[in-house]
Amino acid sequence: MAVEVTRRGETVAAAEAGRVPFWLFAGHLWTIFGLALSNVLLGLAILAVPASWLGSGATAREALSRLGRRARPLLAALALYALLLVVSAALSLDPGKSARAFTELFNLAALPLALVLVRDERDARRVVDGTILVAAACGLFGLAQLLAGYGDLSHRIRASFSHYMTFSGVLMVADCLLLAQLAAGRGRGGRAGAWRWGALAVINAALLASYTRSAWVGLAVALVLLALIRRPRWLLALPVAALLFVLLAPAPVLERARSIVDLRDPSNVDRLAMARAGAAMIADRPLVGLGPEMVQVLYPRYRVDTAVRDEVPHLHDTFLQIAAERGLPALGAYLALMAIAVAAAWRRFRREGAFGGARADLYLGALLGLVAGNVAGLFEHNWGDTEVQRLILFLLALPFVIAGTERPPAGPPARPGERSSGR
């Protein structure tokens, strides 16, 4: 009897030790407000995985099998993207400077890590809920900065992040996850509903106060997509919503929104000039690009006369930046990575019964977050923000980590805008 109890205790201890890498992985997302700490936790998670497998060959085999079975196309696209990063750096106009971009490989490791460590729906929900709560806390911090003199275009709120665009990018992704939860009915009442609606108010207030137009546009497209999926007739309310926004929004926010379509706005003029410069860069080296980290160095050579700034850190466009730095094949690998995950999220969302499925909010959250992130990426190189990239990498993995846990719906899949009978 004593031997049996001892063995049971050893089994529990081994199981708890095997969960340490998951908590480290989750922690690296929950601490993106402090990048140094997030880096430490991601590094420890990477190191902890083989250590946790030493005592459990079955766990290792199961995780590796899951990688191959569920996400082979996703991992192939990721491997190609990483390989082309190395090739581009090796053939760069300045290989020494481009070698700094190898740090992105550390970031990219988070995607296969998620596939291994986030084992089921419960794990996925822990990560998602924690991310939303952290974003809400950052939003509160950002709103508090309004009391300290922040709030205009020269002093935009950013919480603890190094840049307001990073701050708004994190809020945008978390907002999409939260909106998916609410649309799927996870905020109907009680404490669960209260904190979600409270987080929604804080996150969106902070997002508006950040004045970040790229995040606004990304979120707007996600909202339109959500309406098309949930209730297409909701789109008829858009003119009313636009009128209310015009009547109720603070004047600075309204002016900032108006500037989105103003081609005379200096930042818009500058972005168009960057696009022309980026096209010239791509034309010069379409296969391997100028090399990572080289766009900023060589921009003065490609700068057009209409450009507002003489130097820029990047081209303010994820797609142009990747193609100019690393070539069109690298851009293709990036697009494949996104398309595979978006298609998987949509396919599994429908297969499980749309809004009648138990995991509808997770699939829908991944879909909305990836769409919003890439739409915003048309106007800002948010893939180049480490904090935002880490959230996007988790969203890429999310449709696959719960793929083996679907329960068939009780009724036929619901048509867009209708509730499934399986709910």
N, C-alpha and C positions, 0 to 999 in steps of 0.2 A: 504493500500500500504506500509506504514511504517512497519507494522507488518510482511508483506511478505519479505521485504528487510532484516529485522532483522533476520528472520528465515533462509533466504538464507545465511547471513553472519555467523550465528551460525553453519550451515551445513558445510560451507567451512572451518571454524576454526576447527570443529571436525574432518574433513577429514585430514587437515594438521597435527593435533595432532596425528591422527592415523598413520601417516607416520613416526613419530619420531623414533619408534622402528626399522623400516627398515633402516633408515640412520645410526642409532647406530650400527646395525648389519653390514652394509656395511663398516662402519668406522673401525670396529674391524679387518676386512681383509685388509683394506687399510693402517693400521698402524702396520702391523706385523714386520716392521723394528724396532719398539720400543715396546717390548713385554708388558711392564708395561702399556702403554697407550692402547694397544690392549685389555689387560685384563679388564681395566676400562670400555671401550666401550662395551665389551661383557657383562659384569656384568650389566651395565645400560640397555642394550637391553633386558636382561632377566627380569629385574625389570619393565621395561616400558611396556612390553606386557600386563600383567593383568590390569595395569592402563589405557592403551589405550582402553581396551575392556569394561571398566566399563560403558562408555557412548554409547557403540555400541554393543548390544547383537547380532545383525545380523552379524556383522563382526566376532565376536567370534565363532558363530555357523558355519559360512562359512569356517573359518580357520580350525576349528576342523573337519568339514566334509571333507575338502581337505586332512587333515592328514590321515583319515581313508580310504578314497576312493582311493587315488593315491599311497600311500607309505606304506601300512600295512606290507608287507613282509620286507621292509627295516627297518622299526621301530622295528619289532619283532627281527630282527637280532641285531640291536643296543641294544635293551633291554636285550637280552641274553648276549651280550658281556659285558655290564655294570654289569649285575648280577654276571657273572662269575668273574669279577674283584673283586667284594665285597666278594664272596665266597673264592677266592684264598687268599685275604688279611686276611680273618678271620682264614683260616687254614694254614697260612704261618708259616714257621719256626721261624719267628720273627714278629708277628702281629703288634707290635708297629711301627716297621720300615716300614712295608708294608702299613700301613695306610696312609703314605704320598702320595701313588698313587691315593688316592681318589680325588685329585685335577684334575685328568683326567676326572672325571664326569662333572666338570665345562666345560671343553673343548667339551665333547661329546654333551652337550646341544645345541651347535651351529647347529647340524644337524636338529633336529626338529624345531629349531628357523628359519632356512632357509626355511623349508617347509611352515611355517606359514607366514613369513614376505616377502619373495620374491614371489610376487603375479603373475607376468606375465613376458612375454618376455622382456619388457622394463626394468623392475627391474633387470632381470638376466643380460642383456647387460650392465647396469650401473655397476654392481658388477664386471663383467668380464673385461670391458674396464678399470675400475679404478685399478683393480689388475695388469693388463698388464702395465699400466703407472707407477704404484708404482715399479714394478719389473724393468722397464727400468731405473727409477731414481736410484734405488739401484745399478743397473749395472753400471751406470755412476759413482756413488760414488766408487764402487769397482775398476773400471778402473783408477780413479783418484788416488787411493792408490798405483798404480804402480809407480807414480811419487814420492811417499813418501818412497820408498825403499821396498815395498811389491813386490811379484812376483815369489819367489822361493818356494820350498816345505817347507822350514822352516818358511816362512812368506807369507802365502797365503792370497790373497785378500778375504775380507768377508763383506765389506761395514759396516753397523752398527750392524750386527748380531754377536752373541757371538761365532759363529763357522763357518768356511768356508763351512762345509757340509750343515749347515742350509741355508746359503746363496745360494749355488748351487741348493739345493732342491727347494727353492722358485723360482729361475730362471727357472728351468726345468719345473715346473708345468705351470708357466706363458707362457713359450715358446710353450708348447703344445696348450694352448688356442689360442695363436696368430697364430700358424701354421694352426690351424683349420679354423680360420677366413680367412686367406689368401687363403687357398685351396678352400674355399667356395665362394671366389670372393669378399670379403669385403675390399680388399685393392687394387682395380683396378685403382684408380686415385683420384685426388683432395687432399684435406687436410686429409681426412680419410685414403687414401692410403699412403700418405707421412709419417704420424706419425707411422703407423703400420710398414712400412718397416724400418723406422729409429729405432723403438723399437726392431725389429727383429735383426738388426745389433748390437745394443748395448748389448742386452741380450745374444746373442750367443758369442760375443767377451768376455764378462765377464765370461760366463760359461767356455769357453776354458781357460781363464786366471786363473780360480780357481783351475785347475788341479784335479778336482774331478771326478774320473773315474766312480763311481757308477752313477752319474748324466749323464755322457756321454753315458754310456751303456743304461740307461733308455730312453734317448732321441733318441738314434740310433734305438732302437726297435720301438719306436713310429713313427719314420720317415719311417721305413720299412712297418709298418702297414698302415700308411697313403698312401704310394705308392701302396700297394695292393688294398686299397679301391678306390683310385682316378684313378690311371693309372698303372695297373700291369706291363706294359711294361717299366715303369720308372726303375724297378729293374735292367734292362739290363744296365743302366747307372752306377750302383754301382761300377764296376771295374774302370771306368773312374774317378768317384768321389774319389775313394780310391787312385788312382795314383796322382791326383791333390793334395790331402791332403798330401801325402808323399813328393811331390815336393815343396809345398808352405808353409806347416806348420812350425812354428819355431821349432828348434831342441828340446828344453825342452818339448814342447807339444807332439812332435812326440815320444820322448823317454817315456813320461808318457803313451801315448796310447799303445806303444809296451809292456809296463810292465803289461798291463791288462791280457795278456795270458802267462806271464812269471811265471811259478810255482816256480822259485827260488827267485822271488822278496820277500823281507822280509815281506812286508805287506800281500802278498798273502799267504805266509807260515803261518803267524799268524792267518789269517782268517780261513784257513783249520784247524788249531789247535783249534780255537774257536768253529768251527762246531763239532769237535769231543767231546769237552767238553760239548757243548750244548746237543748233543745226549745222553751223559751220564746223564746229569741233567734230561732230559725228561724221560729216562728209570727209574730213581729213583722215580719220582713222576709224572706219566703221566696224572693224572686226574686233579690235582689242581696246579701243578707246585711247585717250591720252594717258591713262593710268590713274589709279586711285590717288586722291589727294592732289591731283594736278590741275583740276579745273580752276581752283582759286589762284594758283600760280600763273596759269597761262591766260586767264580771262582778259587781262589788258590787251593781249595780242589780238583777241577776237572781238573785243568790245566794239559796238556800233555807235555811230554818232548820236543816236537818240537816247543812249543810256544815261540814266541820271547819276549813277555812281561809277567811279573809276574802277573800284575793286568790289568783289562780292565773295562771300564764303562758299557759296554754291549757287546753283541755277534756280533755286526756289521751285523746283519741279522734280519729283522723285524719278519720273520716267526719263526725262531729259538728262538728269544727273547720272543715272546708271549708264545710259547709252553713251554719254560723252566720256565718262570715266573709264568704262569697261567694255564698251562696244555693244552692238545690237544683239549678238548672241546672249550676252549677260542679261540684257533687258528681256529677251525672250524667256530665259530661265526664270526670271522674277515673275513675269506674267503667268507662266505655267504654274508656278508655285501658288499664286493667288487663285488662278482659275480652278485648279484641282480642289482646293479647300472650299471655295465658294460652291462649286458643283456638288461636292460631297455633302455640305451642310444643307443645301436645298433639297437634294435627292432624299436624304435621310429624314429631313423635316416632313416631306410629303409621304414617304413610305410609312412613317410611324403614325400618320393620321393628322398631319398639320397641327392645328391648335388643340386637337384632341389628344395628342401624344404627351406622355409624361415628361419627355425631354424637349418639348417644343421650344421652350425658352432658351435652352443651351444652343440648339442648332440655329435658331433665329438670331440669337445674340452674336454668334460667330459670323453669320451672313451679313448682318447689319454693320458690325464693326469693321469687317474687311472691306465692304463697299464704301463706307464712310471714310476709312483710312486712305483708300486709293483715290477717291474723289478729292479729298483734301490734299492728297499728294500731287494733284495737278497744279496746285498753287503754292506748295511748300514741300521741301524735301524732308517730310516727317519720317521716312524710312531711315534717314541718317541720324535721327534723334534716338540715342540708345534706349531711353526710357520708353518711348513710343514703340520702338521696334520690338522690345521684349513683350509688350502686350500683344502686338500683332502676331508674333511667333506663337504665343499661347493660343490665340484664336485660330491660327492655321492648324494646330494640333487638335483643337477641341472637337471637331466633328468625328475624329477618328478614335479618341480615347474612350468614348462612350458607345462606339459602334457595335460592340458585342453585347450590349445590355438592353437593346430595344425589346419592348413588349408589343406584340401586334395590337393594333387598335380594335375596339369592339365592333366598330362599324366601318363602312367604306370611307376612304379619305375625303375630307371636306373640300368643297370647291373654295377658291379664294373668296374671302368675305363671309364664309359660313362656318358655324361651329360643328365640329365633328360629333357624331352620336356616341363616340367612344369616350367622351369626357364625362 
